[in-house]
Amino acid sequence: MPENIDLLIIGAGPVGCVIAERAANLLGWKVLIIEKRSHLAGNCFDKYHESGVMIHQYGPHYFRTNKKELIDYLSNFTTWIPGNYYVKSFTRGAFFPFPINLKTLSQFYKRHFTADEAKEWLEKIRIKIDHPTNSEEFVLSRVGKELYEAFYLGYTLKQWARHPRDLDPSVCGRIPIRFNEDERYVDHAFQLMPEFGFTSMFANMIKHKNINIIFDTDYREVRKSITPLKATVFTGAIDEYFDHKFGKLPWRSLEFDFKVVAKEFLQPCVQINYPNDHDYTRSVEIKHVTGQKHSSTVISYEYSKDTGDPFYPIPAPENKQLFDKYREQAKEETRQKHVYFCGRLARYTYINTDEAIESALTEFEKIKSEAAL
């Protein structure tokens, strides 16, 4: 075990790699990363499938941001290729652009809509709920019953194993309704993909003589034998850190079934959602955005489940109350022992890759300022 460690980081995902890089390069700290998996990059991990096709092992990761300074920072570790992400939803026997936009509405209702006509139409069909308290009410108040049942209800039931009425409005609220013909999944200014993959980008990030990493190791097995001189960063599940003293935080997990197809492309776009067909929630053909040239392709079929690695926190009031207990404990741990909790698992939140990296940069500044006191 390396000695005289300044910073101990638990988890070699985006947050851990970013904080390690900043600490080593800007402060000259010696950093040790402990990772329980056999690879870095967390759920951004990509690799070459046995077929030779690059896949995203834990589901598609689409990098997007509106902040050029974030691109500038990451460009120290990767070059980029364009990454406009297109998603369709298969419902009523047809593929519809998703999120809902003017093309979706025109195809669904078999009539042309201008932006003003679409707004008038949705105002007529939506259910008047001024203050939605759950995801069902939120969607019904925006698009009405027919679109809700076609695009949202079944997908949400499969994804969360809960009815939308039992989920916070934010679950469906993060999906926009567009009054234009932009079919991209998101409308951020920068939509890119690391040219050689996410794993390569994060590997470049931690190539530093002061950074060591140990894989296939559970932090709980070594926590008593490592005492960093400056601080600890914990990016794992916050309830695990505290040995589930208040109870387990519930998560949704995912299972992936990868199928090789002997043709260049199978799907019309990178992702197809299946709200009302099949047991899987979506199928992903990541070749659409990796830029790889290959005669075969790999399709990932995604199943949502209760057990397995934690992917999505379940946004419900009782879960927030439980997390709040852990958050108060975490604040005390930071104050007394200089343990910093950062990332989606440690903060029981759903964040995109750009948000995870931003949160790591912010947390590093906090660690740096408090270490100087």
URQUIUR-V554543 format. One record per backbone hydrogen bond with DSSP energy under -1.0 kcal/mol. CO is the residue of the C=O (numbers start at 0). NH is the residue of the N-H. E is the energy in kcal/mol with one decimal. If there is no record, write none. Layout:
# URQUIUR-V554543
co=CO nh=NH e=E
co=CO nh=NH e=E
This chain:
# URQUIUR-V554543
co=4 nh=228 e=-3.2
co=5 nh=229 e=-2.4
co=5 nh=230 e=-1.8
co=6 nh=31 e=-2.4
co=7 nh=232 e=-3.0
co=8 nh=33 e=-2.8
co=9 nh=234 e=-1.9
co=11 nh=40 e=-2.7
co=12 nh=16 e=-2.6
co=13 nh=17 e=-2.3
co=14 nh=18 e=-2.3
co=15 nh=19 e=-2.1
co=16 nh=20 e=-2.5
co=17 nh=21 e=-2.4
co=18 nh=22 e=-2.4
co=19 nh=23 e=-2.4
co=20 nh=24 e=-2.6
co=21 nh=25 e=-2.6
co=22 nh=26 e=-1.0
co=22 nh=28 e=-2.0
co=29 nh=5 e=-1.7
co=29 nh=6 e=-2.2
co=30 nh=211 e=-2.6
co=31 nh=8 e=-3.0
co=32 nh=213 e=-2.8
co=33 nh=10 e=-2.8
co=34 nh=216 e=-1.9
co=36 nh=215 e=-2.7
co=40 nh=43 e=-2.2
co=41 nh=44 e=-1.4
co=44 nh=56 e=-1.5
co=46 nh=54 e=-3.2
co=48 nh=51 e=-2.9
co=52 nh=48 e=-3.1
co=54 nh=46 e=-2.0
co=55 nh=58 e=-1.4
co=62 nh=191 e=-1.8
co=64 nh=189 e=-2.5
co=66 nh=70 e=-1.3
co=67 nh=71 e=-2.8
co=68 nh=72 e=-1.9
co=69 nh=73 e=-2.4
co=70 nh=74 e=-2.0
co=72 nh=75 e=-1.5
co=73 nh=76 e=-2.2
co=78 nh=194 e=-3.0
co=80 nh=192 e=-2.1
co=84 nh=184 e=-3.8
co=85 nh=270 e=-1.3
co=86 nh=97 e=-2.2
co=87 nh=272 e=-2.9
co=88 nh=95 e=-2.6
co=90 nh=93 e=-1.4
co=93 nh=90 e=-2.2
co=95 nh=88 e=-3.0
co=99 nh=177 e=-2.8
co=100 nh=104 e=-2.4
co=101 nh=105 e=-2.5
co=102 nh=106 e=-2.3
co=103 nh=107 e=-2.7
co=104 nh=108 e=-2.6
co=105 nh=110 e=-1.4
co=113 nh=117 e=-2.6
co=114 nh=118 e=-2.1
co=115 nh=119 e=-2.2
co=116 nh=120 e=-2.6
co=117 nh=121 e=-2.7
co=118 nh=122 e=-2.0
co=119 nh=123 e=-1.6
co=120 nh=124 e=-2.0
co=121 nh=125 e=-2.2
co=126 nh=128 e=-1.2
co=133 nh=137 e=-2.1
co=134 nh=138 e=-2.4
co=135 nh=139 e=-2.7
co=136 nh=140 e=-2.0
co=138 nh=141 e=-1.4
co=138 nh=142 e=-3.0
co=139 nh=126 e=-2.5
co=139 nh=143 e=-1.1
co=143 nh=147 e=-1.4
co=144 nh=148 e=-2.4
co=145 nh=149 e=-1.8
co=146 nh=150 e=-2.5
co=147 nh=151 e=-1.9
co=147 nh=152 e=-2.6
co=151 nh=155 e=-2.6
co=152 nh=156 e=-2.3
co=153 nh=157 e=-2.1
co=154 nh=158 e=-2.9
co=155 nh=159 e=-2.6
co=156 nh=160 e=-1.6
co=162 nh=165 e=-2.9
co=163 nh=134 e=-1.2
co=163 nh=166 e=-1.5
co=166 nh=134 e=-2.2
co=167 nh=170 e=-1.8
co=168 nh=172 e=-2.0
co=169 nh=173 e=-1.1
co=171 nh=174 e=-1.6
co=179 nh=101 e=-2.5
co=189 nh=64 e=-2.2
co=190 nh=82 e=-2.5
co=192 nh=80 e=-2.1
co=193 nh=196 e=-1.8
co=196 nh=200 e=-1.5
co=197 nh=201 e=-2.5
co=198 nh=202 e=-2.3
co=199 nh=203 e=-2.3
co=200 nh=204 e=-1.5
co=201 nh=205 e=-1.4
co=203 nh=206 e=-1.1
co=205 nh=207 e=-1.6
co=207 nh=210 e=-1.9
co=209 nh=30 e=-3.3
co=211 nh=32 e=-2.7
co=213 nh=34 e=-2.8
co=217 nh=220 e=-2.0
co=218 nh=221 e=-1.4
co=218 nh=222 e=-1.7
co=221 nh=224 e=-1.7
co=230 nh=7 e=-2.1
co=231 nh=339 e=-3.4
co=232 nh=9 e=-3.3
co=233 nh=341 e=-1.9
co=236 nh=240 e=-1.5
co=237 nh=241 e=-1.3
co=238 nh=243 e=-3.6
co=239 nh=242 e=-2.0
co=241 nh=244 e=-1.4
co=243 nh=246 e=-1.2
co=249 nh=313 e=-1.2
co=251 nh=310 e=-2.1
co=251 nh=311 e=-2.2
co=252 nh=304 e=-2.5
co=254 nh=302 e=-2.9
co=256 nh=300 e=-2.6
co=258 nh=298 e=-2.8
co=260 nh=262 e=-2.1
co=260 nh=296 e=-2.5
co=269 nh=284 e=-2.9
co=270 nh=87 e=-2.2
co=271 nh=282 e=-2.1
co=272 nh=89 e=-3.1
co=280 nh=273 e=-3.1
co=281 nh=301 e=-2.5
co=282 nh=271 e=-2.4
co=283 nh=299 e=-2.7
co=284 nh=287 e=-1.9
co=285 nh=288 e=-2.1
co=285 nh=289 e=-1.4
co=286 nh=290 e=-1.0
co=296 nh=260 e=-3.0
co=298 nh=258 e=-2.8
co=299 nh=283 e=-2.4
co=300 nh=256 e=-2.3
co=301 nh=280 e=-2.7
co=302 nh=254 e=-2.5
co=304 nh=252 e=-3.3
co=311 nh=251 e=-2.6
co=313 nh=315 e=-1.6
co=314 nh=167 e=-2.5
co=315 nh=319 e=-2.0
co=316 nh=320 e=-2.1
co=317 nh=321 e=-1.6
co=318 nh=322 e=-2.7
co=319 nh=323 e=-2.5
co=320 nh=324 e=-1.1
co=321 nh=325 e=-1.4
co=322 nh=326 e=-2.8
co=323 nh=327 e=-1.9
co=324 nh=328 e=-1.6
co=325 nh=329 e=-2.6
co=326 nh=330 e=-2.1
co=327 nh=331 e=-1.6
co=328 nh=332 e=-2.2
co=329 nh=333 e=-2.4
co=330 nh=334 e=-2.2
co=331 nh=335 e=-2.7
co=332 nh=336 e=-2.5
co=333 nh=337 e=-1.4
co=337 nh=231 e=-2.4
co=339 nh=233 e=-3.4
co=342 nh=346 e=-1.8
co=343 nh=348 e=-1.9
co=344 nh=237 e=-1.5
co=351 nh=355 e=-2.3
co=352 nh=356 e=-2.2
co=353 nh=357 e=-2.4
co=354 nh=358 e=-2.5
co=355 nh=359 e=-1.8
co=356 nh=360 e=-2.2
co=357 nh=361 e=-2.3
co=358 nh=362 e=-2.4
co=359 nh=363 e=-2.4
co=360 nh=364 e=-1.6
co=361 nh=365 e=-1.6
co=362 nh=366 e=-2.7
co=363 nh=367 e=-3.0
co=364 nh=368 e=-2.3
co=365 nh=369 e=-2.4
co=366 nh=370 e=-2.1
co=367 nh=371 e=-1.0
